[in-house]
Amino acid sequence: MQLRAIFLFQFKLGPKAAETAQDINTAFGPKTTCVRTVERWINRFRNGDEKLGDEQRSGRPAEIDDDQLKTVVEANPRATLRELASGL
């Protein structure tokens, strides 16, 4: 979400996507973002959508509690995904 706020800030200032991506990568490290990602966000902002949160998505909701998963993984950190799934 922090990068999205930076994208919006830069959009308001007016630099091009390539310049914005370069500035962000200079400040936060290489490969933090790419020009294409910045372009997608700029297009959203140009279309009037300045919401920074995630959009609702369809699909199956998570059916497991994060704390429960953490407990199972900590109990057996070398377990395979299949073994973890059977334990839940």
C-alpha positions as CSV (number, residue, x, y, z in Angstrom):
1,M,0.0,0.0,0.0
2,Q,2.9,2.4,0.6
3,L,4.1,2.2,-2.9
4,R,0.6,2.9,-4.2
5,A,0.6,6.1,-2.2
6,I,4.0,7.0,-3.7
7,F,2.6,6.3,-7.2
8,L,-0.4,8.6,-6.5
9,F,2.0,11.3,-5.1
10,Q,4.2,11.1,-8.2
11,F,1.2,11.1,-10.5
12,K,0.0,14.3,-8.9
13,L,3.5,15.9,-9.5
14,G,3.4,14.8,-13.2
15,P,6.6,12.8,-14.0
16,K,6.5,10.0,-16.5
17,A,6.2,6.3,-15.4
18,A,9.8,5.6,-16.2
19,E,11.0,8.4,-14.1
20,T,8.7,7.4,-11.2
21,A,9.9,3.8,-11.4
22,Q,13.6,4.9,-11.5
23,D,13.1,7.3,-8.5
24,I,11.4,4.5,-6.4
25,N,14.0,2.0,-7.3
26,T,16.8,4.5,-6.4
27,A,15.1,5.2,-3.0
28,F,14.0,1.7,-2.0
29,G,16.3,-0.6,-3.9
30,P,16.5,-2.2,-7.4
31,K,13.5,-4.1,-8.6
32,T,11.1,-2.5,-6.0
33,T,8.8,-1.7,-8.9
34,C,8.8,-1.7,-12.7
35,V,7.6,0.8,-15.3
36,R,4.7,-1.4,-16.3
37,T,3.3,-1.4,-12.7
38,V,3.6,2.3,-12.5
39,E,1.9,2.7,-15.8
40,R,-1.0,0.6,-14.6
41,W,-1.5,2.7,-11.5
42,I,-1.2,6.0,-13.5
43,N,-3.9,4.8,-15.9
44,R,-6.2,4.0,-12.9
45,F,-5.5,7.5,-11.5
46,R,-6.1,9.1,-14.9
47,N,-9.5,7.4,-15.0
48,G,-10.4,8.9,-11.7
49,D,-9.8,5.9,-9.5
50,E,-7.5,7.1,-6.7
51,K,-8.4,4.3,-4.2
52,L,-5.2,2.7,-2.9
53,G,-6.7,-0.4,-1.3
54,D,-7.2,-3.8,-2.9
55,E,-10.3,-4.4,-4.9
56,Q,-12.7,-7.2,-3.9
57,R,-11.9,-10.4,-5.6
58,S,-14.0,-13.4,-6.3
59,G,-12.8,-16.8,-5.3
60,R,-12.8,-19.2,-2.5
61,P,-12.2,-17.5,0.9
62,A,-9.5,-18.8,3.2
63,E,-10.8,-21.5,5.4
64,I,-7.8,-21.7,7.8
65,D,-6.8,-19.5,10.7
66,D,-3.3,-18.0,10.3
67,D,-2.4,-18.8,13.9
68,Q,-3.5,-22.4,13.4
69,L,-1.2,-22.7,10.3
70,K,1.7,-21.1,12.2
71,T,1.3,-23.6,15.0
72,V,1.4,-26.6,12.6
73,V,4.4,-25.3,10.7
74,E,6.3,-24.5,13.9
75,A,5.6,-27.9,15.2
76,N,7.1,-29.6,12.1
77,P,9.1,-27.0,10.0
78,R,10.3,-29.7,7.6
79,A,6.9,-31.0,6.8
80,T,5.8,-31.0,3.1
81,L,2.8,-29.1,2.0
82,R,0.8,-32.3,1.7
83,E,1.7,-33.2,5.3
84,L,0.8,-29.8,6.5
85,A,-2.6,-29.9,4.7
86,S,-3.4,-33.3,6.2
87,G,-2.7,-31.9,9.7
88,L,-5.2,-29.1,9.2
